[in-house]
C-alpha cells in the first residue's frame, strides 16, 4: 500500500515514522475491522482450510479501513460496490467495482451526513514553541486514555483548582468512567485538541488539552484549556485556543466563551492575546472571556 501521500503529521499520528509495518497502520481502526471480519460466517475459512494457506487478514483489515475512509471523505458517493473481491495468501484483487455518485444538482450542504463524524484529520498539525520545542497538536482519540492518566499525574493542585474551580483529586480526574467520556468525542458536538510531545526515547506524552463544547440549539461554544505545569509559559495555551477559534469558525459558531477564575492571570492573558474580551462583574470571583466570530 502506497503511503507516500500521507502528511508528516499524519504519519506521526499513526506511528508511521518507522519503516513500513502494515500491522501498525491505523491500529485502532484495523482492530474494529478485524472484529467485523470475525463476525462473518466465512471468517473461519480465512485461516486456511483443506490444506490451503491462510489469506493475509492484516491486508484485508487495511483494505476495509481504507474503503471506509473513502466513503467517509467522499460525500458525493451514493453507492459503492466491490464484487467480487478475490482474497488469497499473496494479494487482494477487486475483480469488479461500481461507484454511483449523487446527482450534481444536489448541493454539498444537502448531501447525506454520516451518523458518526469521522476523525477530523484536517486539524492534525505540528507546532514549534518559542523555545524550539516541537509538538503534535491533534484531536483527541479514544486510545489516549492512558496518556491522559499520566498527564493528570503531573498537574499541581493550583493548576487543577484553576481549571475545575475545586480541588478535584487525582483518582476522580483519572477514573475510567470519566476519561472514557473525555476521550470519546462526538466531533459534531465537541472537539478536544491535545498537544503531544515525543521524548528522545520515542515515548509520547500529552502535555496540554483544549476543549470546545457546542451549545444546544444556538451557534455558541464554550472552551477550556489545561496545560501541564512543566509546559506552561511556552505559548501552548494560546496556540490551542487559536486553533479552537478556527474550528469554531469552520463549524459556523458565532460566539465562543469561557468562565475562568478572576485570579487566573495566565488564562486571562492567554484569552486576551487571542482577541477575547474579558468581562468582570464587581464582587464576582470569576471572569467571562468572550469572542464574537460574526
C-alpha positions as CSV (number, residue, x, y, z in Angstrom):
1,X,0.0,0.0,0.0
2,X,1.4,3.4,-1.0
3,X,1.7,5.8,1.9
4,X,3.7,8.5,0.0
5,X,0.7,10.8,0.0
6,X,0.4,11.0,3.8
7,X,1.5,14.2,5.5
8,X,4.3,14.1,8.1
9,X,1.9,15.0,10.9
10,X,-0.5,12.2,9.9
11,X,2.4,9.7,9.6
12,X,3.4,10.6,13.2
13,X,-0.1,10.4,14.4
14,X,-0.5,6.8,13.3
15,X,3.0,5.7,14.2
16,X,4.5,5.7,10.7
17,X,7.9,7.2,11.5
18,X,9.4,3.7,11.5
19,X,9.9,1.7,8.3
20,X,6.6,0.5,6.8
21,X,4.9,-2.1,9.0
22,X,1.3,-2.9,8.0
23,X,0.3,-4.2,11.4
24,X,0.8,-0.7,12.9
25,X,-1.1,1.4,10.4
26,X,-4.3,2.8,11.8
27,X,-4.1,0.3,14.7
28,X,-7.4,1.2,16.3
29,X,-9.4,1.2,13.1
30,X,-7.8,-2.1,12.0
31,X,-8.9,-3.6,15.3
32,X,-12.5,-2.6,14.6
33,X,-12.2,-4.1,11.0
34,X,-10.9,-7.3,12.5
35,X,-13.8,-7.6,14.8
36,X,-16.2,-7.1,11.9
37,X,-14.4,-9.8,9.9
38,X,-14.6,-12.2,12.8
39,X,-18.4,-11.8,12.9
40,X,-18.8,-13.1,9.3
41,X,-19.6,-16.7,8.6
42,X,-16.7,-17.1,6.2
43,X,-14.1,-15.8,8.6
44,X,-13.2,-19.3,9.6
45,X,-12.0,-20.1,6.1
46,X,-9.6,-17.2,6.1
47,X,-7.3,-19.2,8.4
48,X,-6.9,-21.8,5.8
49,X,-8.9,-25.0,5.1
50,X,-8.3,-28.3,3.3
51,X,-4.6,-27.7,3.2
52,X,-4.8,-24.1,1.8
53,X,-2.7,-21.4,3.2
54,X,-4.4,-18.6,5.2
55,X,-5.1,-15.3,3.5
56,X,-3.4,-12.0,4.5
57,X,-6.1,-10.9,7.0
58,X,-4.0,-7.8,8.0
59,X,-4.1,-6.6,4.4
60,X,-7.9,-7.2,4.4
61,X,-8.3,-5.2,7.6
62,X,-6.3,-2.3,5.9
63,X,-8.5,-2.5,2.8
64,X,-11.7,-2.2,4.9
65,X,-10.3,0.8,6.8
66,X,-9.2,2.5,3.5
67,X,-12.6,1.7,2.0
68,X,-14.4,3.2,4.9
69,X,-12.2,6.3,4.7
70,X,-13.0,6.7,1.0
71,X,-16.8,6.6,1.7
72,X,-16.5,9.0,4.7
73,X,-14.4,11.5,3.0
74,X,-16.1,11.5,-0.5
75,X,-19.6,12.5,0.4
76,X,-20.6,12.6,-3.3
77,X,-20.5,8.8,-3.3
78,X,-24.1,7.4,-3.1
79,X,-23.3,3.8,-3.7
80,X,-20.1,1.7,-4.0
81,X,-19.8,-2.0,-4.6
82,X,-16.7,-4.2,-5.0
83,X,-17.9,-7.7,-6.1
84,X,-16.2,-10.0,-6.2
85,X,-13.1,-9.3,-4.1
86,X,-10.5,-12.1,-4.6
87,X,-8.5,-12.7,-1.4
88,X,-5.5,-15.1,-1.4
89,X,-2.3,-15.5,0.6
90,X,-0.5,-13.4,-1.8
91,X,-2.8,-10.5,-2.6
92,X,-6.3,-8.9,-2.7
93,X,-7.8,-8.2,-6.1
94,X,-11.0,-6.4,-6.9
95,X,-12.3,-8.2,-10.0
96,X,-15.2,-5.8,-10.5
97,X,-16.3,-2.5,-8.9
98,X,-19.1,0.1,-9.3
99,X,-19.5,3.6,-7.9
100,X,-22.6,5.7,-8.1
101,X,-22.5,9.4,-7.3
102,X,-25.2,11.7,-6.0
103,X,-26.7,13.9,-8.8
104,X,-24.6,17.0,-9.5
105,X,-27.6,19.3,-8.8
106,X,-27.6,18.3,-5.1
107,X,-25.6,21.0,-3.2
108,X,-22.8,19.9,-0.9
109,X,-24.6,21.1,2.2
110,X,-27.6,18.9,1.3
111,X,-25.6,15.7,0.9
112,X,-26.3,12.9,3.4
113,X,-24.1,13.1,6.6
114,X,-22.6,10.2,8.5
115,X,-24.3,9.2,11.7
116,X,-20.8,9.4,13.4
117,X,-18.4,12.1,12.2
118,X,-15.1,10.6,11.2
119,X,-11.8,11.6,12.8
120,X,-11.0,15.2,11.8
121,X,-7.6,14.7,10.2
122,X,-7.7,18.3,8.9
123,X,-7.0,19.5,12.4
124,X,-3.8,17.5,12.8
125,X,-0.6,19.6,12.6
126,X,2.8,20.2,14.1
127,X,3.7,23.3,16.1
128,X,7.0,24.7,17.3
129,X,7.1,26.7,20.6
130,X,9.1,29.8,21.2
131,X,11.9,27.7,22.9
132,X,12.2,25.4,19.9
133,X,10.2,22.5,21.4
134,X,8.1,20.5,18.9
135,X,4.6,19.3,19.5
136,X,1.9,17.5,17.5
137,X,-1.5,19.1,18.0
138,X,-4.4,16.8,17.1
139,X,-8.0,15.9,18.0
140,X,-8.2,13.5,20.9
141,X,-8.7,9.8,20.3
142,X,-10.3,7.0,22.5
143,X,-6.9,5.3,22.9
144,X,-5.5,8.4,24.6
145,X,-6.9,7.4,27.9
146,X,-3.6,6.0,29.4
147,X,-1.7,9.2,28.2
148,X,-4.4,11.3,29.9
149,X,-3.8,9.5,33.2
150,X,-0.1,10.3,33.0
151,X,-0.9,13.9,32.1
152,X,-3.1,14.4,35.2
153,X,-0.4,13.0,37.4
154,X,1.9,15.9,36.5
155,X,-0.7,18.6,37.4
156,X,-0.3,20.7,40.6
157,X,-3.2,21.4,42.9
158,X,-3.1,25.1,41.9
159,X,-3.4,24.2,38.2
160,X,-6.3,21.7,38.9
161,X,-8.1,24.3,41.0
162,X,-7.7,27.0,38.3
163,X,-9.2,24.6,35.7
164,X,-12.0,23.0,37.7
165,X,-12.8,25.6,40.4
166,X,-12.4,22.9,43.0
167,X,-9.7,20.6,44.5
168,X,-10.6,17.6,42.3
169,X,-8.4,14.6,43.4
170,X,-6.3,12.6,41.0
171,X,-8.5,9.4,41.5
172,X,-11.6,11.4,40.5
173,X,-9.9,13.0,37.5
174,X,-8.4,9.7,36.2
175,X,-11.4,7.5,36.8
176,X,-12.1,5.3,33.8
177,X,-15.7,6.3,33.6
178,X,-14.7,10.0,33.4
179,X,-11.8,9.6,31.0
180,X,-13.9,7.5,28.7
181,X,-16.3,10.5,28.3
182,X,-13.3,12.8,27.8
183,X,-11.5,10.7,25.2
184,X,-14.5,9.5,23.2
185,X,-15.6,12.7,21.4
186,X,-18.7,13.1,19.2
187,X,-16.9,15.6,16.9
188,X,-20.2,17.1,15.8
189,X,-20.8,18.3,19.4
190,X,-17.4,18.8,20.9
191,X,-13.8,19.0,19.8
192,X,-10.9,18.3,22.1
193,X,-7.3,19.0,20.9
194,X,-4.3,17.5,22.7
195,X,-0.7,18.7,22.4
196,X,1.6,15.7,22.2
197,X,5.4,15.7,22.8
198,X,7.7,12.8,21.9
199,X,10.9,12.5,24.0
200,X,14.3,11.3,22.9
201,X,13.3,7.7,23.7
202,X,10.3,7.9,21.4
203,X,7.8,7.9,24.2
204,X,4.7,10.0,23.6
205,X,3.0,12.1,26.2
206,X,0.1,14.5,26.3
207,X,1.2,17.9,27.8
208,X,-1.9,20.1,27.2
209,X,-5.6,19.8,26.3
210,X,-8.0,22.3,24.8
211,X,-11.7,21.6,24.5
212,X,-14.6,23.2,22.6
213,X,-18.1,22.2,23.6
214,X,-21.0,23.4,21.4
215,X,-24.2,24.8,23.0
216,X,-27.5,23.2,22.2
217,X,-29.7,24.9,19.6
218,X,-27.6,28.1,19.5
219,X,-24.4,28.8,17.5
220,X,-22.2,29.2,20.5
221,X,-19.4,27.2,22.2
222,X,-17.6,27.0,25.5
223,X,-13.8,26.5,25.6
224,X,-11.5,25.2,28.2
225,X,-7.7,25.0,28.3
226,X,-5.4,22.9,30.5
227,X,-1.6,22.9,30.2
228,X,0.6,20.7,32.3
229,X,2.8,22.6,34.8
230,X,6.2,21.7,33.2
231,X,5.0,23.1,29.8
232,X,3.4,26.3,30.9
233,X,4.8,29.6,29.6
234,X,5.7,28.2,26.2
235,X,2.6,29.5,24.4
236,X,0.8,26.2,24.2
237,X,-2.4,27.5,25.8
238,X,-2.6,30.4,23.3
239,X,-1.9,28.1,20.3
240,X,-4.6,25.6,21.4
241,X,-7.1,28.5,21.8
242,X,-6.2,29.9,18.4
243,X,-6.9,26.6,16.8
244,X,-10.2,26.2,18.7
245,X,-11.3,29.6,17.4
246,X,-10.5,28.5,13.9
247,X,-12.5,25.3,14.4
248,X,-15.4,27.4,15.8
249,X,-15.4,29.4,12.6
250,X,-15.3,26.2,10.5
251,X,-18.3,24.9,12.5
252,X,-20.3,28.1,11.9
253,X,-20.3,29.3,15.5
254,X,-21.0,33.0,16.3
255,X,-19.7,33.2,19.8
256,X,-17.1,31.3,21.8
257,X,-16.7,31.9,25.6
258,X,-15.4,30.6,28.9
259,X,-15.7,31.3,32.6
260,X,-12.4,31.4,34.5
261,X,-11.2,32.4,37.9
262,X,-10.7,36.2,38.1
263,X,-7.3,35.4,39.8
264,X,-6.2,33.1,36.9
265,X,-4.0,35.8,35.3
266,X,-2.2,33.4,33.0
267,X,-5.5,32.3,31.4
268,X,-6.7,36.0,31.3
269,X,-3.5,37.0,29.3
270,X,-3.9,34.0,27.0
271,X,-7.5,34.8,26.2
272,X,-6.7,38.5,25.6
273,X,-3.7,37.6,23.3
274,X,-6.1,35.7,21.0
275,X,-8.6,38.6,20.9
276,X,-11.1,37.7,23.6
277,X,-12.9,40.4,25.6
278,X,-12.8,39.9,29.4
279,X,-16.0,40.8,31.4
280,X,-15.5,41.3,35.1
281,X,-18.5,41.7,37.4
282,X,-18.0,43.5,40.8
283,X,-17.9,41.1,43.6
284,X,-17.6,38.0,41.4
285,X,-14.7,35.5,41.7
286,X,-15.0,34.5,38.0
287,X,-14.4,36.4,34.8
288,X,-16.0,35.7,31.4
289,X,-14.0,35.7,28.2
290,X,-16.0,36.2,25.0
291,X,-15.1,36.3,21.3
292,X,-17.7,37.1,18.7
293,X,-17.0,35.5,15.4
294,X,-19.5,37.4,13.2
